Amino acid sequence: MIQLETICALATPQGIGAIGVIRVSGERTFEIVNKIFKGKDLTKVDSHTIHFGTIRDGGVIVDEVLIAVFKTPKSFTKEDVVEISCHGSDYIIRYILKLLLQNGCRMAQAGEFTQRAFLNGQFDLVQAEAVADLIAADSEAAHKTAMNLMRGGFSNQLKALREELIHFASLVELELDFGEEDVEFAERDDLKSLILKIQNFLKNLIDSFDAGNVIKEGLPVAIIGPPNAGKSTLLNVLLNEERAIVTEIAGTTRDVIEDVLFIEGIKFRFIDTAGIRETKDVVESIGIERSKDAMRRAEIVLLLSDSQDSNEDFISEFDEDKIIRVRNKIDLVAKAENVDGLGISAKNNIGIDELKAAIVAKAKMKKQADTMLTNLRHYEHLVKANEALSEVLNGLDLGITGDFLAQDIRLSLHHLGEITGAISSDDLLANIFSKFCIGK
């Protein structure tokens, strides 16, 4: 019954703007909109056309609008869809929505347009979730990842591999009907080869999850060094705001401070840390341990010092490839050209553009796969599917009977199906689409 209802919602952000777009979708879309639209009869126009007219409440003109018409099945939801572009006044938008409700629409729930697109076979669940990721994308890398997933990404490969596995599963299940005759329809070596191929594909996706999260949350860049090297000053000049407290007193920063900065379309998460030194101060010691932990988790480390003979013994336990050595306060050094490392003066904004370029270059050295996993739900099901396939391999090595093999194959198929939505529950769909914005 819900699918038979015609829904409407504001598709553009709330607030006053030049225009607002109201989306309507469902079986009665054209009938309902025709009641309030003075212009062409929308049932008689071609799909993918735009029409000028007025929205009226009886004899009262509410607004002059443009109406875009999309006829089933050539629309986002695969239903009849109308998008009303009106002036962006809150009053006008509320008025038009009220007229739509009075004439048979109901307000859409969060993500309901995308949910209908999924239920009507427009795309699978991975692609539907990628719509939300695309809307939330705030960097070039995040946009690229979301777009790749929305256009099929790993969905098509996953579906093809799942279909091959279903074929073998059906042969193994068929063997159970001929148990007394001791026959094998599923060639065990071929099944093993297929499972290894699927596991290799799943492993690459699983391994990409950490990198995918980095893209989504921002590449972590830790600013590390001794007290009074200018770490907080550098953070402030990078962010162009007084984010961290700066004093001449050593040990001012006692905890990590984080903020986000976009450089050349890449999202970075800069982390200012406590100065690393020997200390008996309990609170400062905790801050120093957090600094070292930040250095371990960071993808890029700015190793900051204010002289060429700074003690760097503590870095021996960390990955050298992610370190950029930066010498601060070069304005106080007689021969800046002899400075070991990238010379800057955070206080005087010298060398900051060169430092940003070095950070971007380091980020671009980190290779990104075409398909990146960014969704925790996908990650959990891929891990479980992979574990079930490992059990199938163990069973093949031990020569166990087909009924036990079939159980593990079915479990793997279940988790793969949960990812794409081939297997889904109402509760799962409600949870996923409730995170979408109204109107999408």
N, C-alpha and C positions, 0 to 999 in steps of 0.2 A: 504493500500500500504506500509506503514512504516513497518508493520510486515513481509512483504515479502522480505524486504531488508536484506542483510547480513552485519552485523556490526563487527567492530574490535576495539580493544583498548588495551593499556598496562594495565595489571591487577596488576602489582607490582609497588611500589613507584618510582617516577621519581628520576634520579640520577644514578651514576655509582655504580654497585654492581656485585656480582659474577654471578648472572643470572637475566634475565628479562623474564617475562611471558606475552605473547600476546594472548589475548582471541579472538576467532572468533565464531560467532553464526548466524545461519540463514539457509535458504533453500539451498543456493549455497555454503555452507561452504567447503565441500569436493572438489567440482569442482574447486573452486578458489584456495584453498591451494595446490591441486595437480599440478597446473600450475607452482608453484614456489618451490615445495618440490621434491627433488630427493631421492627416497626411495621406500617404498611400496605404492601401489594404496590405498588411504585411504577409497575409496568406498567399497573395498573388505576385509577390516580387521574387526575384531570384536570390538564391543563397549567396552570401559573401558580397552583399551590396549595402550601401549606406544611404539613408533617406532623411531629408530635412522635414521638420514639422513642429507642431506644438503639443505639449502635454496639457490637457484640460481637465478641470473638475467641473463638469457641467458646462456652463457658459464662461467660467473663469479660466483665463490663460495662466497656467502656472509657470511655464518656461518654454523657450524655443530650444529644441534639442536636435541632435543627430542620432539616428538609430541604426546600428549595425545588425544585420540579419544573418544568422547561420542556421541552415536547415539540416535536420537529421539526415544521414549520420555524419555529415561533414562539419562537426563542431567539436569543441574541447570536450564536452560531456557526451557527445554522440546523440544528444537530444536536440530539440528545437531550442535555440538560444537567441536572446536579444540582448544587446548592450546599449544602454541609454546614456549618451554623453550630454550632461546638462551643465549649467553653471554651478560652480563649486560652493554655493551658499548652503550652509547647514539647514536653513529653513526650507530651501527648494528640495534638497535631497530627502529630508524627512517627509515633506509633502508628497513627493513622488512615490516613496516607499509606502506611505499610508494608503495612497490610491491603489497601488498594486495589491496590498493586503486586503483592502476592501473588495477588490474584484476577483479574489480567488487564490492569490499567492500566499505562501507562508515564508517567514524569514529563514534563510539558510543557516544551518549549523556550521561550526568551524570546519573548514576543509571539505564541505559537502559537495561542492562542484567537482573537486579533484576525486573525491570518493566515488561519485557517480561515473566519472570518466574511467576509473579503475573497474568498477562493477560492470560497466558496459563494454569492457574489453578494449578501451583505447590504449592502455598500456598496463604493465604489470606493477606490482607493489613497490619494487625497487625504483622504477621510474617515477611512480607517484610520490614517493618520499623525496626523490631528487628535486621535485618541483619546489618543495619547502626549502631545500638546501640552496637552490638557485636564487630564491627570493632573499635568503639570508646571506648570500655570498657577498663578502666585503673586500675581496682581493681577487687579483687575476687568477691565481692558482685555485682558489676556492670556486670561482666561476667556472674554470675549465673542468674541474673535477665533477661538479654538479651537472654541467652540460653533457659531459661524457656519459654519466649515469642515466640522465634523462633520455638520451638518444639511444639507449640500449646497453651501453657499457658492458659489464660482465653478464647482464641478464641473458642475452642471446646465447653466449657460450655456456652459461650455466644450464639453460633450458636444453641445449643440444646434448650436453653430457648427461643430464638427468634422464633424457629420453633413451639414451643408450643403456643406462643403468636399469631403467624400467624394462627394457627388452630382455636383459639378462635375468632380471627378477622374475619376469613372467615365465621364462624357461625353467628356472629353479623351482618356481611354484608348480609348474606343470609336472615336474619330476615327482612331486609328492603324490600325484594321482596315480603314479605307476610304481609306487614304493616296492611292491612285491616283485616287480620284474627287474629291479636293480638297473635302471637305464639312466643315462645322463644326457639331457638335451642341451644343457649349458656347458660349453667347453671351458674347463677350469682355467687353462692357461690364458685364454682370451679374456675371461672375466678378471683374472689377476692383472693383465696388462691394462685393461680399462680402468680398474681401481687405481692403479699407480698413476695413470694419466690424470684422473680426476683429482687425486691427492696432490699432485704437482701443481695443478691449477689452483686448488683451494689453498695450498701452502703459500703461494705467491700473494694471494689476496689477504690471507691472515697476516703475513709478514708486512704487508703495506699499511696495516691499521695504524700503527704508531705514527708513520709518516703522514697518513691521511688526517689524523688528529692534529698534527702540527700545522697542516695547511688550514684546517678549520679554526684552530685556536690562535695560531700565530707562531712563527719560528722563534723559539726561546733564545735570547741572547743575554748571557750573564756578564756583568761588568765586575771583574775580579781584580783584587790587588791589595796592597798594604794600606793601612790607615793614612788618610790625608794625601792620597795619590791623586784625588780629584774625581773619584767615581761618581759622587752625587752631583757635582758640578757638570760632569759630562752627561749624566742622565737628563739634567735640567735643560742643557743646551740642545740636546737631541730632540727633546719633547717641546722645546720652546716655551717652557713654563716652569715655575718653581715647584716642582713635584717633590723633591727631597730637601731635607734641611742641610744647609752647608755652614760649617763653622771651622775655625782653625784648631778646634779641640779634637785630638785623635780619638777615634771610637765613637763618633757621633751617631753613625748608622749602626744599629744593633739588630736589625731584622731586614729581611728582603723586602724591597719595594718594586712593584711591577706596574708597567703601563705599556700601551700599544702604540706603535708608530708604523705608518705605511711609507715604504721607500720603493719607488719605481714599480708600484703595483703589488709589492710583496708585503705581507703582514708580518711584522716582527713584534715580539713581546719582550721588551727590555727589562732586565732584572738588576736592580742596584743591590749590592750586598754589603755586609759588614766587612771592614778591613781585616785582612788575615795577618795575625801576628801572635806571638806568645803572650798570653795574659792569664792572670789569676782571677779576673772578674768573671763571676759565674754567668751573669746575663750576657756579657760580651762573648764568652766562650760558646754559648748556645748560638748566638748570631753567627759566629765564625763557622761552626759546624753546618749551619744552614747555608752559608756561602759555598762551602765545599759541595754540599748536596746539590745546590743550584748549578754548580759547575759541571757536575756529573750529568745532570738532566738536560743541560743546555745543548743546542745544536751548534751554537757559535759562542766562543768565549773571548771577550775583550780583556786581555791581560794588561792591566794599566799600571804604570809606575811613573815616578817623577824623576828617575835617574837611571843611568846605565848599569849601576851595580846593585840594583834591588835584588833582594833574596827571593828566588823563585823555586826553592827546593820543594815546596808543596805541590808543584804542578807535575812532578814525575809520575804520579799515579793516574794522571788524566790523559785523554786522547789528544795527542799533539796536533792532529789534523784539523781540529776544530778551533784552534787558538789563533787569534790575531794579536800580535804584540803591539802595544800602543804606549808611546812615551809622552806623557803629559808635561805641561809647563815648559815647552821648548823655548818660550820667550825669555826664560831665565838661563838658558844654556848658551854659552858663548859661541859654539859652532854647531848650530842646529843640524847642519848637513851630515854631521858625524853621529847623529843620534841613532842608536840601534833600535829598529822598529819604526812604525809609522809615527812620525812626530806631529803632535797637536798642542794647542793651548785651549783647553775647554773654557777657561775664564775669558779669553780674548777672542774666542770663536775662530781660531786659526786651525786649518787642516780638517775641519769637520766634514766638508764636502768630500774630501779624499777618503776619510774614514767611512762615510756612508757608502761610497763606491766600493770600498774593500769589503764591507759587510754584504752588499748585494752580490759581489763576485763570489764570495764564499758560499752564499746561499744557492747560487746558480750551479755551483759545482756538485751539489747534492742532487743526484739523478732522481727523477720522479717517474714512476711507471705511468703508462697511459691510463690504467684503471687503478684508482686508489680507493681503499675501503675507509669510509668515514663514519659509518653507522654502527653503533654498539650492538643493535639487534642483529644485524647481518653478521657481525663478528662472532657473536655467541652461537648462532646457528651453524656457521661454517666450522667452528671448532668442534661442535658436537657431531656434525656430519662427518668430519674427518676422523674423529675418534671411532665412530661406528664403522667406517670403511676399514680402519686398522683392525678392528675385530673381525671383519670379513677376511682380511688377509691372513690373520692368525688362524682362523678356521680353515682356510684353504691349505695352509702349511700343515695343520694337524689332521687334515682329511676328515673333518666332521661332516655330518650328514646335511642334506640340503635344507631340512626344516630349520636348523639353527642358523645356517647361512642366510636363509630368507628373512629371518627376524632382524638381523643386523642390516641387511640391505634395505628392508622396509623402513627401519629407523633412520638410516641415512637419507633415503628419499623423502621422508617426512620433514627433516630439517631443511633440506634443499628447497622443498616446496613451500615451507614457511617463509623463506626469504623472498621469493618472487610472488607469493600470494596464491600459488596453485593450491595450497592448503592454508586456509585461514578461518578464523572464528570471528564472530561479531564483536567480541570483546577486544580482540587484537586490532581490528579495523577502527573501532571507536577510539581506542587509545592512540593509534597512529594519527588519525585525521583530526583529533581534538587539538593537536599541537599546531595545526595550520591556522592562518588568519581567516576571519570571516570574509567571504567573498572570493576565496580561493579553494 
